[in-house]
Amino acid sequence: MYSAVERLLKYVKCDTKSDENTRVTPSTNGQLVLGKELKKELEELGLESVSMDENGYIMATLPKNIDKEVKTIGFVSHMDTSPDMTATNVNPQIVKNYDGKDIVLNEKENIVLSPKDFPEITNYIGKDLITTDGTTLLGADDKAGVSEIMAAVEYLVKHPEIPHGTIKIGFTPDEEIGEGADHFDVKKFGADFAYTVDGGPIGELEYENFNAASAKIFIKGRNVHPGTAKDKMINSMHIAVELIDMLPCNERPEYTEGYEGFNHLISINGEVEGTKIYFIIRDFNREKFESRKKLMLSTVEFLDGKYGEGTVTVELKDQYYNMKEKIEPVKYIVDIAYKAMEEVGITPIVSPIRGGTDGARLSFMGLPTPNLFTGGHNYHGKYEFIPTFAMDKAVDVILKIIELHSK
């Protein structure tokens, strides 16, 4: 029905994996490659004010075709894919008329997408699915969102009889490393509000997300020959383990759900002389969020005092906040999205995002931005898949939101 599926199959071929270690924006050159292609396609569709700035941010305008004044709506997705898994040589596979059985993604490596492990896949029996080949992620997070926005724009361009207000399009780099809104020019974008198309399964509608912080902890040790180490050696790795054990073990991601927050150990890298630990801290409730940060700081302070000043240090940084407080005053934008889903035959699933999107940052920058589904599952890994009909439904929702706002 739309071009969203074809676009996704093309866009995933471009490796846009982001990298937090490069310290430039965009963090990888592949994002510029895809950005240039998107800019070209938007220009070919006839949109106005199409631009890609030096940081790789794409913006474009579809002018209104009605006389009355209506709010200017934006739609935003990110071009990068997660650093969690390779995005080089993505080879998407299409499973026609899924039969409810195991899907062999890679026979050679015996990688199987099975209903036993992912029972939600049986919701799509009889539907066509796009999967990986078992060696990479797919990249539907968020190239599916990019594809769905592009397909909706193309549809409006080809059907000028459909009334609409001014529509703003934005594609960002580096969302997966928490930097997607760092250089987003809200004033230039010029929307009254926006929607990110960056959610998961069909029906998701989200306007709450975690408050988020990162904690990078550095531990200094002292290495001495183990044969003469008594009362001399300070093993930084043991201190790291001690720190980890001092945090509540039942407040890790694997033990939490719903509105429960967590402290998540991302990485640990060390030897006797020095160890680095990386945590992320998450909670929906702002007070609990602040308490989690205080616990991390007090734990570091205690161990630093125990082993000597300067032994244990931390860099604690807020990343984003719960957009709910910024969206509630204009909650009608959520209500319209809810109604749009109902009108195209989708049951809305309003739930908190156990994560974050560009929309969280943008909402605090003055652009209220709830989040819409793309249709994808199992993001950031080789078991990622997306039903093709869900992508078409995402386009339906975008078009219906535009229609409802034009009224």
MARBADO-90879 format. One record per residue (C-alpha): x negated, y negated, z; residue number from 0. Coordinates in Angstrom, 3 decimals. Example, Ala and Ser with C-alpha at 12.3 -4.5 7.8 and 13.67 -1.06 7.14 Angstrom:
<recs>
u->-12.300	v->4.500	w->7.800	k->0
u->-13.670	v->1.060	w->7.140	k->1
</recs>
This chain:
<recs>
u->0.000	v->0.000	w->0.000	k->0
u->-2.798	v->-2.397	w->0.924	k->1
u->-6.525	v->-2.556	w->0.226	k->2
u->-7.559	v->-2.077	w->3.869	k->3
u->-8.642	v->1.571	w->3.534	k->4
u->-10.660	v->0.946	w->0.377	k->5
u->-12.343	v->-2.023	w->2.007	k->6
u->-13.287	v->-0.021	w->5.101	k->7
u->-14.841	v->2.733	w->2.993	k->8
u->-16.973	v->0.072	w->1.309	k->9
u->-17.884	v->-2.032	w->4.349	k->10
u->-19.082	v->0.909	w->6.479	k->11
u->-21.826	v->1.567	w->3.940	k->12
u->-23.563	v->-1.582	w->5.166	k->13
u->-25.645	v->-0.986	w->8.298	k->14
u->-24.649	v->-3.765	w->10.697	k->15
u->-25.771	v->-2.203	w->13.981	k->16
u->-26.569	v->-5.042	w->16.397	k->17
u->-29.694	v->-5.182	w->18.570	k->18
u->-29.907	v->-7.163	w->21.815	k->19
u->-33.705	v->-7.074	w->21.785	k->20
u->-34.294	v->-9.273	w->18.728	k->21
u->-33.074	v->-12.444	w->20.488	k->22
u->-31.896	v->-14.030	w->17.237	k->23
u->-28.404	v->-14.516	w->15.776	k->24
u->-27.362	v->-12.466	w->13.980	k->25
u->-29.457	v->-9.867	w->15.706	k->26
u->-29.894	v->-7.750	w->12.560	k->27
u->-30.187	v->-8.581	w->8.873	k->28
u->-27.489	v->-6.115	w->7.817	k->29
u->-24.864	v->-8.416	w->9.309	k->30
u->-25.969	v->-11.167	w->6.931	k->31
u->-25.700	v->-8.745	w->4.024	k->32
u->-22.102	v->-7.901	w->4.887	k->33
u->-21.384	v->-11.559	w->5.679	k->34
u->-22.487	v->-12.655	w->2.211	k->35
u->-20.233	v->-10.025	w->0.654	k->36
u->-17.242	v->-11.153	w->2.724	k->37
u->-17.896	v->-14.798	w->1.872	k->38
u->-17.953	v->-13.895	w->-1.812	k->39
u->-14.701	v->-11.927	w->-1.552	k->40
u->-12.944	v->-14.755	w->0.316	k->41
u->-14.042	v->-17.208	w->-2.369	k->42
u->-12.809	v->-14.874	w->-5.110	k->43
u->-9.426	v->-14.723	w->-3.368	k->44
u->-9.255	v->-18.501	w->-3.634	k->45
u->-9.438	v->-19.428	w->0.044	k->46
u->-10.627	v->-22.899	w->0.980	k->47
u->-13.496	v->-24.114	w->3.190	k->48
u->-15.228	v->-20.742	w->2.958	k->49
u->-18.531	v->-20.864	w->4.824	k->50
u->-21.234	v->-18.743	w->6.386	k->51
u->-23.499	v->-20.652	w->8.770	k->52
u->-27.122	v->-19.948	w->9.657	k->53
u->-26.015	v->-17.599	w->12.446	k->54
u->-23.857	v->-15.484	w->10.148	k->55
u->-20.415	v->-16.725	w->11.231	k->56
u->-17.825	v->-16.557	w->8.440	k->57
u->-14.894	v->-18.981	w->8.371	k->58
u->-12.215	v->-19.590	w->5.747	k->59
u->-8.804	v->-21.228	w->5.369	k->60
u->-5.630	v->-20.106	w->3.626	k->61
u->-3.626	v->-23.352	w->3.319	k->62
u->0.018	v->-23.430	w->4.275	k->63
u->2.694	v->-23.198	w->1.578	k->64
u->5.582	v->-24.656	w->3.591	k->65
u->6.536	v->-28.281	w->4.257	k->66
u->7.316	v->-28.107	w->7.957	k->67
u->4.707	v->-28.346	w->10.673	k->68
u->3.827	v->-25.034	w->12.342	k->69
u->0.950	v->-23.938	w->14.509	k->70
u->-2.304	v->-22.933	w->12.818	k->71
u->-3.068	v->-19.260	w->13.474	k->72
u->-6.472	v->-17.605	w->13.399	k->73
u->-7.459	v->-13.980	w->12.931	k->74
u->-10.905	v->-12.844	w->14.078	k->75
u->-12.952	v->-9.641	w->13.828	k->76
u->-16.619	v->-8.796	w->14.259	k->77
u->-18.961	v->-7.461	w->11.604	k->78
u->-21.497	v->-5.634	w->13.780	k->79
u->-21.328	v->-2.072	w->15.030	k->80
u->-22.429	v->-0.641	w->18.362	k->81
u->-26.102	v->-0.063	w->19.211	k->82
u->-24.998	v->3.189	w->20.887	k->83
u->-25.408	v->5.200	w->17.700	k->84
u->-26.946	v->4.863	w->14.276	k->85
u->-25.018	v->3.132	w->11.490	k->86
u->-27.510	v->3.987	w->8.764	k->87
u->-26.175	v->5.977	w->5.806	k->88
u->-22.610	v->6.169	w->7.077	k->89
u->-20.812	v->8.766	w->4.986	k->90
u->-17.067	v->8.599	w->5.721	k->91
u->-14.930	v->11.654	w->5.046	k->92
u->-11.211	v->11.638	w->4.296	k->93
u->-9.148	v->14.461	w->5.758	k->94
u->-5.925	v->14.714	w->3.773	k->95
u->-2.699	v->15.782	w->5.458	k->96
u->-4.328	v->16.778	w->8.750	k->97
u->-3.103	v->20.213	w->9.866	k->98
u->-3.727	v->19.938	w->13.613	k->99
u->-6.756	v->22.251	w->13.630	k->100
u->-10.477	v->21.695	w->14.200	k->101
u->-12.142	v->19.324	w->11.738	k->102
u->-15.683	v->20.371	w->10.846	k->103
u->-17.572	v->17.103	w->10.570	k->104
u->-20.953	v->18.681	w->9.924	k->105
u->-21.214	v->22.392	w->9.240	k->106
u->-25.011	v->22.438	w->9.355	k->107
u->-25.139	v->20.868	w->12.833	k->108
u->-21.935	v->22.587	w->14.007	k->109
u->-20.325	v->19.261	w->14.901	k->110
u->-16.558	v->19.657	w->15.228	k->111
u->-13.801	v->17.163	w->15.959	k->112
u->-11.480	v->19.397	w->17.953	k->113
u->-8.032	v->18.862	w->19.500	k->114
u->-9.384	v->20.731	w->22.516	k->115
u->-11.738	v->17.844	w->23.233	k->116
u->-9.664	v->15.046	w->21.693	k->117
u->-5.987	v->16.071	w->22.040	k->118
u->-4.730	v->12.687	w->20.792	k->119
u->-5.708	v->13.707	w->17.268	k->120
u->-2.658	v->15.979	w->17.133	k->121
u->-0.511	v->12.818	w->17.088	k->122
u->-1.580	v->12.480	w->13.469	k->123
u->-0.621	v->15.863	w->12.047	k->124
u->0.449	v->15.323	w->8.447	k->125
u->-1.458	v->12.044	w->8.183	k->126
u->-4.690	v->11.231	w->6.359	k->127
u->-7.703	v->10.562	w->8.591	k->128
u->-11.064	v->8.897	w->7.984	k->129
u->-13.845	v->10.566	w->9.996	k->130
u->-17.638	v->10.524	w->10.164	k->131
u->-19.891	v->13.239	w->8.781	k->132
u->-21.114	v->13.956	w->12.308	k->133
u->-24.455	v->12.159	w->11.979	k->134
u->-23.431	v->8.510	w->12.517	k->135
u->-20.639	v->6.445	w->13.950	k->136
u->-17.940	v->5.363	w->11.513	k->137
u->-17.910	v->1.645	w->12.227	k->138
u->-14.156	v->1.137	w->12.387	k->139
u->-15.065	v->-0.972	w->15.427	k->140
u->-14.706	v->-3.442	w->13.977	k->141
u->-14.948	v->-3.087	w->10.221	k->142
u->-11.399	v->-1.756	w->10.309	k->143
u->-10.320	v->-5.096	w->11.773	k->144
u->-12.288	v->-6.974	w->9.111	k->145
u->-10.692	v->-4.798	w->6.414	k->146
u->-7.167	v->-5.285	w->7.760	k->147
u->-7.518	v->-9.059	w->7.938	k->148
u->-8.940	v->-9.158	w->4.410	k->149
u->-6.105	v->-6.959	w->3.130	k->150
u->-3.491	v->-9.208	w->4.757	k->151
u->-5.062	v->-12.308	w->3.220	k->152
u->-5.202	v->-10.654	w->-0.192	k->153
u->-1.533	v->-9.722	w->0.101	k->154
u->-0.521	v->-13.302	w->0.934	k->155
u->-2.586	v->-14.650	w->-1.961	k->156
u->-0.918	v->-12.222	w->-4.375	k->157
u->2.542	v->-12.994	w->-2.968	k->158
u->2.767	v->-16.786	w->-2.770	k->159
u->6.530	v->-16.512	w->-2.314	k->160
u->5.916	v->-15.455	w->1.307	k->161
u->6.138	v->-18.618	w->3.455	k->162
u->3.340	v->-19.220	w->5.924	k->163
u->1.543	v->-21.916	w->7.838	k->164
u->-2.194	v->-22.539	w->7.702	k->165
u->-4.185	v->-19.380	w->8.393	k->166
u->-7.775	v->-19.391	w->9.632	k->167
u->-10.104	v->-16.411	w->9.170	k->168
u->-13.211	v->-15.798	w->11.286	k->169
u->-15.764	v->-12.990	w->11.193	k->170
u->-18.438	v->-12.933	w->13.893	k->171
u->-21.776	v->-11.188	w->14.443	k->172
u->-23.104	v->-9.458	w->17.550	k->173
u->-19.879	v->-8.833	w->19.467	k->174
u->-21.139	v->-5.428	w->20.527	k->175
u->-24.033	v->-6.967	w->22.453	k->176
u->-21.808	v->-9.576	w->24.100	k->177
u->-22.927	v->-12.492	w->21.936	k->178
u->-20.115	v->-12.694	w->19.398	k->179
u->-18.824	v->-16.059	w->20.587	k->180
u->-22.180	v->-17.639	w->21.433	k->181
u->-22.226	v->-19.846	w->18.341	k->182
u->-18.539	v->-19.810	w->17.384	k->183
u->-17.484	v->-23.373	w->16.523	k->184
u->-13.919	v->-23.539	w->17.858	k->185
u->-13.453	v->-27.124	w->16.631	k->186
u->-14.563	v->-26.236	w->13.113	k->187
u->-12.341	v->-23.157	w->13.119	k->188
u->-9.378	v->-25.419	w->13.752	k->189
u->-6.752	v->-22.931	w->14.954	k->190
u->-4.268	v->-23.560	w->17.755	k->191
u->-4.618	v->-19.933	w->18.834	k->192
u->-5.870	v->-16.705	w->17.334	k->193
u->-5.736	v->-12.926	w->17.468	k->194
u->-8.716	v->-10.614	w->17.449	k->195
u->-8.058	v->-7.443	w->15.470	k->196
u->-10.398	v->-5.281	w->17.502	k->197
u->-8.271	v->-2.814	w->19.476	k->198
u->-7.898	v->0.929	w->19.384	k->199
u->-4.942	v->3.236	w->18.685	k->200
u->-1.831	v->2.039	w->16.903	k->201
u->0.397	v->-0.155	w->19.054	k->202
u->-2.244	v->-1.576	w->21.374	k->203
u->-1.616	v->-5.187	w->22.377	k->204
u->-3.954	v->-6.647	w->24.965	k->205
u->-4.300	v->-9.954	w->26.749	k->206
u->-6.163	v->-8.808	w->29.856	k->207
u->-9.767	v->-7.704	w->30.025	k->208
u->-12.552	v->-7.155	w->32.518	k->209
u->-14.516	v->-9.895	w->34.187	k->210
u->-18.027	v->-8.866	w->33.249	k->211
u->-21.600	v->-9.314	w->34.435	k->212
u->-24.947	v->-7.691	w->33.767	k->213
u->-27.636	v->-6.905	w->36.326	k->214
u->-31.231	v->-6.278	w->35.241	k->215
u->-33.256	v->-5.024	w->38.195	k->216
u->-37.059	v->-4.913	w->38.289	k->217
u->-38.922	v->-2.796	w->40.847	k->218
u->-42.659	v->-3.048	w->41.459	k->219
u->-44.528	v->-0.008	w->42.743	k->220
u->-48.076	v->0.806	w->43.789	k->221
u->-49.821	v->3.790	w->42.272	k->222
u->-52.450	v->5.684	w->44.220	k->223
u->-53.880	v->9.136	w->43.573	k->224
u->-51.286	v->11.508	w->45.070	k->225
u->-53.975	v->13.315	w->47.011	k->226
u->-54.703	v->10.161	w->49.054	k->227
u->-51.322	v->8.428	w->48.737	k->228
u->-50.117	v->8.635	w->52.355	k->229
u->-48.950	v->5.194	w->53.586	k->230
u->-50.285	v->3.597	w->50.385	k->231
u->-48.194	v->4.665	w->47.406	k->232
u->-44.938	v->2.864	w->46.614	k->233
u->-43.057	v->4.864	w->44.005	k->234
u->-40.772	v->2.440	w->42.182	k->235
u->-38.659	v->5.278	w->40.787	k->236
u->-37.739	v->6.478	w->44.280	k->237
u->-36.676	v->2.939	w->45.189	k->238
u->-34.542	v->2.888	w->42.052	k->239
u->-32.835	v->6.112	w->43.087	k->240
u->-32.318	v->4.691	w->46.574	k->241
u->-30.687	v->1.578	w->45.121	k->242
u->-28.379	v->3.608	w->42.900	k->243
u->-27.342	v->5.803	w->45.838	k->244
u->-26.494	v->2.724	w->47.946	k->245
u->-23.738	v->1.739	w->45.493	k->246
u->-20.316	v->3.464	w->45.857	k->247
u->-20.486	v->6.665	w->43.822	k->248
u->-16.707	v->6.736	w->43.306	k->249
u->-16.849	v->3.354	w->41.572	k->250
u->-18.578	v->4.564	w->38.440	k->251
u->-16.830	v->4.560	w->35.026	k->252
u->-16.356	v->8.330	w->35.044	k->253
u->-14.206	v->8.044	w->38.167	k->254
u->-12.113	v->4.983	w->37.303	k->255
u->-9.142	v->4.086	w->35.126	k->256
u->-6.407	v->1.474	w->34.672	k->257
u->-7.146	v->-1.651	w->36.667	k->258
u->-10.006	v->-0.077	w->38.623	k->259
u->-13.387	v->-1.748	w->38.223	k->260
u->-16.824	v->-0.147	w->38.224	k->261
u->-20.605	v->-0.485	w->38.413	k->262
u->-22.117	v->1.262	w->35.401	k->263
u->-25.739	v->2.359	w->35.186	k->264
u->-26.654	v->1.741	w->31.543	k->265
u->-30.331	v->2.658	w->31.600	k->266
u->-33.273	v->3.438	w->33.851	k->267
u->-36.845	v->3.375	w->32.629	k->268
u->-39.805	v->3.721	w->34.900	k->269
u->-42.948	v->5.191	w->36.345	k->270
u->-44.655	v->4.859	w->39.719	k->271
u->-45.969	v->1.331	w->39.069	k->272
u->-42.717	v->-0.132	w->37.799	k->273
u->-39.074	v->0.666	w->37.012	k->274
u->-36.366	v->-1.268	w->35.216	k->275
u->-32.669	v->-0.606	w->35.800	k->276
u->-29.789	v->-2.056	w->33.796	k->277
u->-26.253	v->-2.192	w->35.232	k->278
u->-23.029	v->-3.696	w->33.968	k->279
u->-20.425	v->-4.805	w->36.511	k->280
u->-16.719	v->-4.875	w->35.644	k->281
u->-13.441	v->-5.744	w->37.395	k->282
u->-10.094	v->-7.239	w->36.372	k->283
u->-9.602	v->-9.035	w->39.680	k->284
u->-11.832	v->-12.105	w->39.995	k->285
u->-12.267	v->-11.779	w->43.771	k->286
u->-13.220	v->-8.115	w->43.521	k->287
u->-15.560	v->-9.011	w->40.663	k->288
u->-17.353	v->-11.540	w->42.845	k->289
u->-17.534	v->-8.950	w->45.657	k->290
u->-19.179	v->-6.464	w->43.314	k->291
u->-21.815	v->-9.006	w->42.354	k->292
u->-22.453	v->-9.832	w->46.013	k->293
u->-22.888	v->-6.127	w->46.788	k->294
u->-25.472	v->-5.809	w->44.022	k->295
u->-27.349	v->-8.868	w->45.268	k->296
u->-27.272	v->-7.760	w->48.921	k->297
u->-28.480	v->-4.277	w->47.972	k->298
u->-31.431	v->-5.746	w->46.098	k->299
u->-32.143	v->-8.128	w->48.987	k->300
u->-32.127	v->-5.283	w->51.519	k->301
u->-34.539	v->-3.124	w->49.528	k->302
u->-36.788	v->-6.080	w->48.780	k->303
u->-36.999	v->-6.748	w->52.512	k->304
u->-37.607	v->-3.089	w->53.272	k->305
u->-40.479	v->-2.634	w->50.804	k->306
u->-41.947	v->-6.141	w->50.753	k->307
u->-40.974	v->-9.456	w->49.236	k->308
u->-41.106	v->-9.414	w->45.443	k->309
u->-40.821	v->-5.632	w->45.205	k->310
u->-37.194	v->-5.616	w->44.022	k->311
u->-35.765	v->-8.501	w->41.981	k->312
u->-32.644	v->-8.940	w->39.904	k->313
u->-31.379	v->-11.053	w->37.011	k->314
u->-27.597	v->-11.251	w->37.415	k->315
u->-25.670	v->-12.871	w->34.578	k->316
u->-21.951	v->-13.377	w->33.977	k->317
u->-20.956	v->-12.243	w->30.481	k->318
u->-17.232	v->-13.021	w->30.131	k->319
u->-14.040	v->-13.373	w->32.160	k->320
u->-10.482	v->-12.066	w->32.121	k->321
u->-8.643	v->-13.960	w->29.387	k->322
u->-5.287	v->-13.429	w->31.117	k->323
u->-5.571	v->-16.712	w->33.030	k->324
u->-5.996	v->-18.627	w->29.757	k->325
u->-3.330	v->-16.780	w->27.773	k->326
u->-0.515	v->-16.711	w->30.343	k->327
u->0.252	v->-20.449	w->29.840	k->328
u->0.862	v->-19.711	w->26.115	k->329
u->2.135	v->-16.166	w->26.513	k->330
u->4.612	v->-16.668	w->23.676	k->331
u->1.755	v->-15.747	w->21.315	k->332
u->1.706	v->-12.316	w->22.957	k->333
u->5.507	v->-12.106	w->22.846	k->334
u->5.501	v->-12.816	w->19.102	k->335
u->2.930	v->-10.076	w->18.505	k->336
u->5.088	v->-7.719	w->20.586	k->337
u->8.134	v->-8.576	w->18.491	k->338
u->6.149	v->-8.208	w->15.269	k->339
u->5.175	v->-4.659	w->16.188	k->340
u->8.759	v->-3.749	w->16.996	k->341
u->9.999	v->-5.179	w->13.701	k->342
u->7.571	v->-3.031	w->11.684	k->343
u->8.523	v->0.116	w->13.591	k->344
u->5.691	v->0.304	w->16.118	k->345
u->6.109	v->0.809	w->19.848	k->346
u->3.895	v->-1.830	w->21.503	k->347
u->1.467	v->-0.549	w->24.130	k->348
u->0.586	v->-3.464	w->26.386	k->349
u->-2.422	v->-2.470	w->28.450	k->350
u->-5.556	v->-4.056	w->29.889	k->351
u->-8.769	v->-3.779	w->27.900	k->352
u->-11.282	v->-1.772	w->29.883	k->353
u->-13.958	v->-3.769	w->28.147	k->354
u->-14.078	v->-7.113	w->26.394	k->355
u->-13.659	v->-8.733	w->23.000	k->356
u->-14.678	v->-11.979	w->21.372	k->357
u->-11.177	v->-13.084	w->22.354	k->358
u->-12.128	v->-13.175	w->26.029	k->359
u->-14.925	v->-15.658	w->25.404	k->360
u->-12.923	v->-17.650	w->22.856	k->361
u->-10.004	v->-18.002	w->25.271	k->362
u->-12.308	v->-19.744	w->27.745	k->363
u->-13.646	v->-21.916	w->24.923	k->364
u->-10.172	v->-23.333	w->24.299	k->365
u->-8.858	v->-20.840	w->21.738	k->366
u->-6.350	v->-18.429	w->23.371	k->367
u->-6.958	v->-15.094	w->21.633	k->368
u->-5.149	v->-11.847	w->22.543	k->369
u->-6.133	v->-8.595	w->20.869	k->370
u->-4.360	v->-6.391	w->18.297	k->371
u->-4.961	v->-2.732	w->17.433	k->372
u->-6.953	v->-1.550	w->14.428	k->373
u->-5.824	v->2.086	w->14.718	k->374
u->-9.210	v->3.632	w->15.511	k->375
u->-10.254	v->6.238	w->18.099	k->376
u->-13.484	v->7.366	w->19.786	k->377
u->-15.469	v->4.250	w->18.972	k->378
u->-19.275	v->4.120	w->19.227	k->379
u->-19.911	v->7.760	w->18.419	k->380
u->-19.891	v->10.540	w->15.862	k->381
u->-16.346	v->11.623	w->16.765	k->382
u->-14.871	v->8.309	w->15.685	k->383
u->-11.843	v->8.479	w->13.385	k->384
u->-9.017	v->6.311	w->12.133	k->385
u->-5.688	v->7.286	w->10.498	k->386
u->-5.180	v->5.503	w->7.191	k->387
u->-1.504	v->4.788	w->7.875	k->388
u->-2.490	v->2.991	w->11.101	k->389
u->-4.618	v->0.605	w->9.079	k->390
u->-1.664	v->-0.209	w->6.832	k->391
u->0.487	v->-0.745	w->9.923	k->392
u->-2.112	v->-3.149	w->11.291	k->393
u->-1.774	v->-5.176	w->8.093	k->394
u->2.012	v->-5.070	w->8.480	k->395
u->1.678	v->-6.500	w->11.988	k->396
u->-0.628	v->-9.317	w->10.875	k->397
u->1.797	v->-10.286	w->8.112	k->398
u->4.797	v->-10.085	w->10.431	k->399
u->3.084	v->-12.282	w->13.042	k->400
u->2.442	v->-14.869	w->10.343	k->401
u->6.072	v->-14.655	w->9.213	k->402
u->7.453	v->-15.046	w->12.737	k->403
u->5.220	v->-18.029	w->13.472	k->404
u->6.261	v->-19.683	w->10.206	k->405
u->9.824	v->-19.650	w->11.532	k->406
</recs>
